[in-house]
Amino acid sequence: MITETPLQIYKSSAGSGKTYTLTTSYLKLALESPMAFKRILAVTFTNKATQEMKDRIINELKRLKNGVDESETMDKELLDKWQLKPDELSKRAGEVLSAILHDFGSFSVSTIDSFFQKVIRAFAREIDLQAKFDVEMDLDGVMGRMVDRLMLRVADDPELHKWMVEFSISKITEGKSWDVRKSVEDLGKKIFLEDFKMVQKDVNVFLENPETFQTFKNFILEQKQVIIDKTLELKSSAQTIRDKNGLVWEDFSGGTRSFSRKFDQLGDKNEPVPILTGPQEKLLLGPEGWYTKTSKSKAAIESAYYEGLGEIMHQFEPMKKHWNTLDAISKNLYTFGLFGYLLRELKELKEEENMLLISETNDFLKSITSDNDAPFIYEKVGNRYQHFLLDEFQDTSGFQWASFRPLLLNTLSMGKTNLVVGDVKQSIYRWRGGEMRLLMEQVEIDLGHFGLNVKKLDTNFRSLPNIVAFNNTLFSKLSKFLSEHLKATLGDPTMEMIEQAYADILQNVAPKQKAKGVNGKVKLKFIETDKETKYEDEILRLLPGQVEGLLDQGYQLKDIAILVRKNGQAAQIADAFMAYAEDNKGNNYRYDVLSDEALFLTRATVVKCLLAALQIVNDAEDSLAEKTFWIQLARIRNIAFNHVLFKQDSLPEAFQGLKEKFFSQLPDLRKLPLMDLLEALIDLIGLNEGTGELAYLSGFKEAVFDFIAKNRADLGGFLNWWEQQGYKRTVKIPEEFNAIRIQTIHKSKGLQYKVVLLPYLDWKLFDTGKENIIWTKYDWDETLPPAIIPLTLRSQLLDSAFSAAYLEENLLHHLDSLNMLYVAFTRAEEVLLGMTPYTKPGKPKKLTTVADLLREIMSFNVQNDELLDFGSYYNSEKLEFELGDWHQNKAKQAADTPAQAMVWKYRPWEKSLKVKQVFGEFEASEIVSKRAFGVLVHRIIEKSQTKTDFLLELQAMYFDGAVTDEEKKSLEVQFDKLCQNTTFNSWFDGSGKVLTEQGIFLPGGEFKRPDRIIYYPYGIEVVDFKTGEERTTHKTQVLDYVELVKSIEKEKVVRGFICYIESGSIVKVV
């Protein structure tokens, strides 16, 4: 057996066989013994990845069981690992597979969140949670309820009321809306993020005493006023010095646009310290640049400079830095003051609704693992894991790592093997707490002393050679170019982290991909638009043609994926394709799309119509809902729009009958349960009959069903839920459907497609307009706790006391954007098509978007055999980069299987009710036939071990109304007659241990089920009760039962009997 290093770290790249590596590593551990799988926990990032890995493990075990192929890399590794022969490995694989299938619940491959939930539920009591707590996923809904509660409390809490009034006044002063709700919600949502969890304790300490925060607020506002007063004094001094020397500001260099006008800008209440441009900062060196060579006021200007203007200008920079610091704090000051109230409301809300926020699981688990030893945790959870396989480690958060680290320390200290797999270049979930530095360095620092083996997976099994070569060149150059640009513009050497993350970017092409004989195609088009044409509109115009070209090359719709940055872009593309398909029905092309991000239920006419109908049922006086209902129904029925339809109190003649019928049924409709109400409306409106948008209709039914499963099924509650959450629902279409996939780049991670279209390569590298928040420490008073304050990311932070925090975020945002580009460009197998806006570079060149990066990199020449010379493939006139030729896709267009017709016709539940027939029908207190009697007695005997049990079962049937009192007595008499037979009586007198309906499993997976097996001290009796006439097959059946029992109980005498219930005859078989 080959012994491996305790900690294996695989640093992978896109398409490098990560799932294969994980599966192989899992099998190496699981094949140690049949039950070894119970000691392994494999953790993945998504439910889809979890299912994929489970399927892969099961399928590989099946394959190995059926035969080992020594030419396969996996098989060879497993044979070498355990020093087995092929037939021995097959046998062991079969044993492991059988063990997993018989105890599938212990087959631990799960998402990180699922594992954390399991631990938290095990520790619910210790962390003051009720056992039946709910995990709340809708954090926006929680925030909405918190703010609602806060607003209701304003009237009863004078301090809160005062704070809200001050907040509103400050908003009005800034020229913004007085309504503070949105500001509170936007900042309040940060409560759920992991970066807030890291500082939550310090924030709670700081906000614990309202007087402390009030003092802090006054301090910040007073300091801002001090600067305003100081700058007004400097302004007055500057004007005095100017006047004293007989000057006006136009006398200085620059004339009417002179820098000297900066002195007049001092003291503005919003920007009291003016900003000096780069050339103006050079004026601080001396008076030489303050006047022109021909100026007649040279002496006076020099005099004014030395009398104080130079010194005043020197104060601009330190005062500006101080002002930017205070202004950054004050931006969120009033909202931050409400955090204490929000945290209290959140605590009360969780207690009232008995819920655990999904965002809190990492925090809870961290406290559990830090306060308890690993063996105790395993005891509570029910599994003692000795091996951990952690996938997508680059997206693991600091809290998650703090939770896992103690468990890994425990297994590593025992010398057990653990595995970590990840790719820093694919870290795109930092907004969810993902910390790429864990994979880059921290895991090696924390666990390296146990011994580790770092391996690089550098072969791309996904993409054709040209795709690999393009990405090798692009990201090798982009990482260095971006790093050098940031170091030059920001002067921060830590920007080298980008180069470090992409140090291992170069990949080899898999031999199987080379052997295909085709190289793949990459085409990147720069789109130049005029002022009248929006880039987004041009993209939507071009996309259908791109798809038609791909279909002409032999690709199917399902081979094509369109990846976007935002959900809104996905929705626009889906709408554009559907509209284009409607306008071009006869061109023999299809434009079907499939997207979880774009196909919103609320966009469908049938859903709008049903929602309006539900609103009418809820409130018949809602005239807006009624008019909406008729308009949407007109669209469904293709009725022309005219003034009659839109005019109040008027309706097309075609709808008059339906209106009368609808409103006459309202009283009855209101009595129906929600799901039945929906079905009744669908039937009433006629949406079952040949209506399009059936997928949307099905999706809406599913949404109603999901609501009912978790909430009270009342109509008002549903309409409220739909307004707050339900409108986000999208239609679900089967994955195998032949349609273009439209996905966000985030959702595409881990997936691959033959063709990838990237239409919106235009996102900002560092978007400071998103109101992103960072939490940072601010020391303001030595006698009071330090303030942990929320800062909105904006460029002014660079020139403030918070410049270090700003530089850190700047670096990480640029790396996030580069990683996003990497994930997008590495999904393609055969064809990669990108579109990006083209703007002519200015002077100096600005790199603010992905489009700027791609434009600049096209001109790079490479003198390296490993990389491409992009300049050779870029046509500067057409603004196109093109690598490789089209190859005809040989895959034949599979004929679309006609969809099976779905049954949409609604059938009221009351029409589906049938009276239950209990065993037989009874008339005139007489059992109709002996056969019915036999069946009835047989079923009671199945459940009865003794006479008492029989009588109790019969009594239960009587109470359930299955038999009358006379029938019950008749059955008791018949059973007593049977018991007069000594043999029959012995089966019910309690003298032996009775097993009723006991299943016996056979090796092939089948099973037999004798009616009765009785264990006596002298042997075993197998009994089968029969109705009807005696048959030879009955004896054969009982003989089989006897042989089976003999094979199990080899040392006991086994006898077999058949009892015919109607006649009372008992036949001894053996």
Summary of the structure (lengths in Angstrom):
residues: 1070
radius of gyration: 38.1
end to end distance: 53.6
largest distance: 138.5
contacts: 3196
relative contact order: 0.08
helix: 55%
strand: 12%
